[in-house]
């Protein structure tokens, strides 16, 4: 799942704590083309306010209509299945692509302690499985792994939740500012480390959180895991290589360093001389980014994030 869905659950928790009626929708099956994948979520508040999405918009309108026209009764079953796009006409009416069919669970959220626990586990960088019993509405949580995927057998829905993807930037220069802004739009948690105080001035808090200390310390402090990307952008080997020596032996899914082909090759030689194995050095991306003929800081940031997102999504970049 992505952290857009975590935001849905945060709203569910807030609304239920305030005594609001809440219905939670989850995409459990799709056939043909569908606008949102299994696991996508939408929460509907009792006054018609929604957060999240399960389609391009038309299905959301009908879900709100269900609230007002009596199809969503207070005394109904705790969980129902709702299917859209069964016929060609219905698919067209709800804006589904040709041949697309979408099945959702419609879950009345009564007990909500599980929401708080799930969010707390994700904040602690744990992977969590939520199992929903469709007959009773009971929710149970258990540990999950990154290899787990959503499963649905008609009686139980098991969905996987995890912490936000993180991006640690070594260096707080101009390029890092562009990368941080774009990464936030892509829903990454952005962390920055730069011991050079003259580069820190002027950063806005909403663009990321600073990690104190030296770059190698920062890699350890944030407890780097398989949902973390690390990019060295200082162009100073004393700082970049310090981070890389630790990062390349971590579980980070992406590790990159700014530099030309010549400088990147020299960096690999320097890292080998410092004792890093060939296997660890092979994980290093450099030059960074996908080729788009980039020249400006914004274009370089776009190229870099395209590569990071591609690798995150299992696409060779």
C-alpha positions as CSV (number, residue, x, y, z in Angstrom):
1,X,0.0,0.0,0.0
2,X,1.0,3.6,-0.3
3,X,0.9,6.3,2.4
4,X,-2.1,7.9,0.8
5,X,-4.0,5.0,2.3
6,X,-2.4,5.7,5.7
7,X,-3.8,9.2,5.5
8,X,-7.2,7.7,4.9
9,X,-6.8,5.7,8.1
10,X,-5.6,8.7,10.0
11,X,-8.9,10.5,9.1
12,X,-10.9,7.4,10.1
13,X,-9.3,7.5,13.5
14,X,-9.9,11.3,13.9
15,X,-13.5,11.0,12.8
16,X,-14.3,8.0,15.0
17,X,-12.7,9.7,18.0
18,X,-15.0,12.7,17.4
19,X,-18.0,10.4,17.4
20,X,-18.6,10.5,13.6
21,X,-20.1,7.7,11.6
22,X,-17.5,6.3,9.2
23,X,-17.7,3.8,6.4
24,X,-14.4,2.4,4.9
25,X,-14.2,1.1,1.4
26,X,-11.4,-1.0,0.1
27,X,-10.8,-2.2,-3.5
28,X,-10.5,-6.0,-3.2
29,X,-10.8,-7.2,-6.8
30,X,-10.5,-5.8,-10.3
31,X,-11.1,-7.3,-13.7
32,X,-9.9,-5.7,-16.9
33,X,-8.7,-2.1,-16.7
34,X,-9.4,-0.4,-13.4
35,X,-8.4,3.1,-12.2
36,X,-7.1,2.0,-8.8
37,X,-5.4,-1.2,-7.7
38,X,-6.6,-3.7,-5.0
39,X,-5.9,-2.3,-1.6
40,X,-6.9,1.3,-2.5
41,X,-9.1,2.9,0.2
42,X,-11.7,5.5,0.7
43,X,-13.3,6.7,3.9
44,X,-16.8,8.2,3.9
45,X,-17.9,10.3,6.9
46,X,-21.5,10.5,8.0
47,X,-22.0,14.0,6.5
48,X,-20.7,12.9,3.1
49,X,-17.1,14.1,3.4
50,X,-14.7,11.7,1.7
51,X,-10.9,11.1,1.8
52,X,-9.1,8.7,-0.5
53,X,-10.2,7.3,-3.8
54,X,-11.2,4.0,-5.4
55,X,-11.8,5.3,-9.0
56,X,-11.6,8.4,-11.1
57,X,-14.5,10.1,-9.4
58,X,-17.8,8.7,-10.6
59,X,-17.9,5.8,-8.2
60,X,-17.1,8.1,-5.3
61,X,-20.2,10.1,-6.2
62,X,-22.3,6.9,-6.1
63,X,-20.8,5.9,-2.7
64,X,-21.9,9.2,-1.3
65,X,-25.3,8.7,-2.8
66,X,-25.6,5.4,-1.0
67,X,-25.3,7.3,2.2
68,X,-28.3,9.5,1.5
69,X,-30.6,7.2,-0.4
70,X,-30.9,4.5,2.2
71,X,-28.7,1.8,0.6
72,X,-26.2,2.2,3.5
73,X,-28.5,1.4,6.5
74,X,-27.3,1.8,10.1
75,X,-28.7,-1.7,11.0
76,X,-27.2,-3.5,8.0
77,X,-24.4,-6.1,8.0
78,X,-21.0,-4.9,9.2
79,X,-19.4,-5.6,5.8
80,X,-20.9,-5.8,2.4
81,X,-19.5,-6.3,-1.1
82,X,-20.3,-3.7,-3.7
83,X,-19.5,-4.3,-7.4
84,X,-19.3,-1.7,-10.2
85,X,-18.9,-2.2,-13.9
86,X,-20.6,-5.5,-14.3
87,X,-22.3,-4.4,-17.6
88,X,-20.9,-2.3,-20.4
89,X,-23.5,0.4,-19.7
90,X,-22.7,0.5,-16.0
91,X,-18.9,0.6,-16.7
92,X,-19.5,3.6,-19.0
93,X,-21.8,5.3,-16.4
94,X,-19.3,5.1,-13.7
95,X,-16.3,6.1,-15.9
96,X,-14.5,2.7,-15.7
97,X,-12.2,1.9,-18.6
98,X,-13.7,-0.4,-21.3
99,X,-14.2,-3.8,-19.7
100,X,-13.3,-2.7,-16.2
101,X,-15.0,-4.1,-13.1
102,X,-14.3,-3.1,-9.6
103,X,-15.3,-4.9,-6.3
104,X,-15.2,-3.1,-3.0
105,X,-15.7,-4.0,0.7
106,X,-18.1,-1.6,2.4
107,X,-17.1,-1.7,6.1
108,X,-18.9,0.1,8.8
109,X,-16.2,1.2,11.3
110,X,-17.6,0.7,14.8
111,X,-14.6,-0.4,16.9
112,X,-11.5,1.6,16.0
113,X,-8.8,0.6,18.4
114,X,-7.2,-1.4,15.6
115,X,-6.8,1.8,13.5
116,X,-4.7,3.4,16.2
117,X,-2.6,0.3,16.7
118,X,-2.0,-0.1,12.9
119,X,-0.9,3.5,12.5
120,X,1.4,3.2,15.6
121,X,3.0,0.1,14.1
122,X,3.6,1.8,10.8
123,X,5.1,4.9,12.6
124,X,7.5,2.4,14.2
125,X,8.4,1.2,10.7
126,X,6.7,-2.2,11.0
127,X,4.9,-4.0,8.2
128,X,1.4,-4.9,9.3
129,X,-1.4,-7.2,7.9
130,X,-5.0,-6.3,8.6
131,X,-7.4,-9.2,8.3
132,X,-11.1,-8.4,8.0
133,X,-13.8,-11.0,8.6
134,X,-16.6,-10.1,6.2
135,X,-19.2,-12.1,8.2
136,X,-18.5,-10.4,11.5
137,X,-16.7,-7.2,10.7
138,X,-13.9,-8.3,13.2
139,X,-10.4,-6.9,12.4
140,X,-7.2,-8.6,13.5
141,X,-3.6,-7.3,13.1
142,X,-0.5,-9.4,12.6
143,X,3.1,-8.9,11.5
144,X,3.7,-8.9,7.7
145,X,6.7,-8.9,5.4
146,X,7.5,-6.9,2.3
147,X,6.9,-10.1,0.2
148,X,3.2,-10.3,1.4
149,X,0.4,-9.1,-0.9
150,X,-3.3,-8.4,-0.5
151,X,-5.4,-11.5,-0.5
152,X,-9.2,-11.9,-0.7
153,X,-11.2,-15.2,-0.8
154,X,-14.7,-13.9,-0.5
155,X,-14.8,-14.4,3.3
156,X,-11.7,-12.7,4.5
157,X,-9.7,-9.7,3.3
158,X,-6.0,-9.5,4.2
159,X,-4.4,-6.2,3.3
160,X,-0.8,-5.1,3.9
161,X,0.3,-1.8,5.4
162,X,3.7,-0.3,5.9
163,X,5.6,2.9,6.8
164,X,6.1,5.7,4.4
165,X,8.9,5.4,1.9
166,X,11.8,7.6,3.0
167,X,14.5,9.6,1.2
168,X,17.7,10.6,3.1
169,X,19.5,13.4,1.3
170,X,23.2,14.0,2.2
171,X,23.7,17.6,1.5
172,X,21.4,20.7,1.8
173,X,22.4,22.6,-1.3
174,X,20.2,23.9,-4.1
175,X,19.7,20.6,-5.8
176,X,18.7,19.0,-2.6
177,X,15.9,21.6,-2.2
178,X,14.4,20.7,-5.6
179,X,14.7,17.0,-4.8
180,X,13.1,17.4,-1.4
181,X,10.1,19.4,-2.8
182,X,9.5,16.9,-5.6
183,X,9.9,13.9,-3.2
184,X,7.3,15.3,-0.8
185,X,4.9,15.6,-3.7
186,X,5.6,11.9,-4.4
187,X,4.7,11.2,-0.8
188,X,8.2,10.4,0.5
189,X,9.3,11.3,4.0
190,X,12.3,13.5,3.4
191,X,15.3,13.6,5.8
192,X,18.3,15.8,5.3
193,X,21.8,15.6,6.8
194,X,24.5,18.3,6.2
195,X,27.0,19.2,8.9
196,X,27.9,22.4,6.9
197,X,25.8,25.0,8.8
198,X,26.1,27.5,5.9
199,X,24.0,25.3,3.7
200,X,21.2,24.7,6.2
201,X,20.1,28.3,6.3
202,X,16.8,29.0,4.5
203,X,15.4,25.5,4.5
204,X,11.7,25.4,5.2
205,X,10.5,22.8,7.7
206,X,7.8,21.4,5.5
207,X,10.4,20.3,2.9
208,X,12.0,17.8,5.3
209,X,13.4,17.0,8.7
210,X,17.1,17.5,9.5
211,X,19.1,14.7,11.0
212,X,21.9,15.9,13.2
213,X,25.5,14.6,13.1
214,X,27.8,13.4,10.4
215,X,26.5,11.6,7.3
216,X,27.5,8.1,8.4
217,X,25.9,8.7,11.7
218,X,22.7,9.8,10.0
219,X,22.5,6.6,8.0
220,X,22.6,4.7,11.3
221,X,20.4,7.0,13.3
222,X,17.4,6.8,11.0
223,X,17.5,2.9,11.1
224,X,17.8,2.5,7.3
225,X,15.6,-0.2,6.0
226,X,14.3,-1.6,2.6
227,X,11.9,1.4,2.3
228,X,14.7,3.9,2.4
229,X,16.6,5.6,-0.4
230,X,19.8,7.5,0.3
231,X,21.3,10.0,-2.1
232,X,24.6,11.9,-1.7
233,X,24.5,15.4,-3.2
234,X,27.2,17.4,-1.5
235,X,29.7,16.8,-4.4
236,X,32.3,16.6,-1.5
237,X,33.9,13.1,-1.3
238,X,34.7,13.7,2.3
239,X,31.0,13.8,3.1
240,X,29.5,11.7,0.4
241,X,32.0,8.8,0.8
242,X,31.5,8.9,4.5
243,X,27.8,8.2,4.0
244,X,28.3,5.7,1.3
245,X,30.7,3.5,3.4
246,X,27.8,2.9,5.7
247,X,24.8,3.1,3.3
248,X,26.2,0.5,0.9
249,X,26.2,-2.1,3.7
250,X,22.6,-1.1,4.7
251,X,19.2,-2.4,3.6
252,X,18.4,0.8,1.6
253,X,16.6,0.0,-1.7
254,X,18.4,2.8,-3.5
255,X,21.8,4.4,-3.0
256,X,23.1,7.1,-5.3
257,X,25.7,9.8,-5.5
258,X,25.9,12.9,-7.7
259,X,28.8,13.0,-10.2
260,X,29.9,12.6,-13.8
261,X,30.8,9.2,-15.2
262,X,34.5,9.9,-14.6
263,X,34.0,11.0,-11.0
264,X,31.6,8.1,-10.4
265,X,34.2,5.6,-11.5
266,X,36.9,7.3,-9.4
267,X,34.5,7.1,-6.4
268,X,34.0,3.4,-6.9
269,X,37.8,2.9,-7.0
270,X,38.2,5.0,-3.8
271,X,35.5,3.0,-2.0
272,X,37.2,-0.3,-3.0
273,X,40.5,1.1,-1.6
274,X,38.6,1.8,1.6
275,X,37.7,-1.8,1.9
276,X,34.2,-2.0,0.5
277,X,33.4,-5.2,-1.3
278,X,32.7,-5.3,-5.1
279,X,29.2,-6.6,-4.2
280,X,28.5,-3.5,-2.0
281,X,29.9,-1.1,-4.6
282,X,27.8,-2.6,-7.3
283,X,24.7,-1.3,-5.5
284,X,25.8,2.3,-6.1
285,X,23.9,4.3,-8.7
286,X,26.2,6.9,-10.3
287,X,25.7,8.9,-12.4
288,X,22.3,9.2,-10.8
289,X,19.0,9.4,-12.6
290,X,17.5,8.3,-15.9
291,X,18.7,10.1,-19.0
292,X,16.5,13.0,-20.0
293,X,19.2,15.4,-21.1
294,X,18.9,17.3,-17.8
295,X,20.9,20.5,-17.1
296,X,19.1,22.5,-14.5
297,X,18.7,21.5,-10.8
298,X,15.0,20.9,-11.3
299,X,15.6,18.6,-14.3
300,X,18.3,16.7,-12.4
301,X,15.9,16.3,-9.5
302,X,13.2,15.0,-11.9
303,X,15.6,12.5,-13.4
304,X,16.8,11.3,-10.0
305,X,13.3,10.8,-8.6
306,X,12.1,9.0,-11.8
307,X,14.9,6.5,-11.2
308,X,14.1,6.1,-7.5
309,X,10.4,5.6,-8.1
310,X,11.0,3.1,-10.9
311,X,13.2,1.0,-8.7
312,X,10.7,1.3,-5.8
313,X,8.0,0.0,-8.1
314,X,10.1,-2.9,-9.4
315,X,10.9,-1.4,-12.8
316,X,14.4,-1.5,-14.2
317,X,15.7,2.1,-14.5
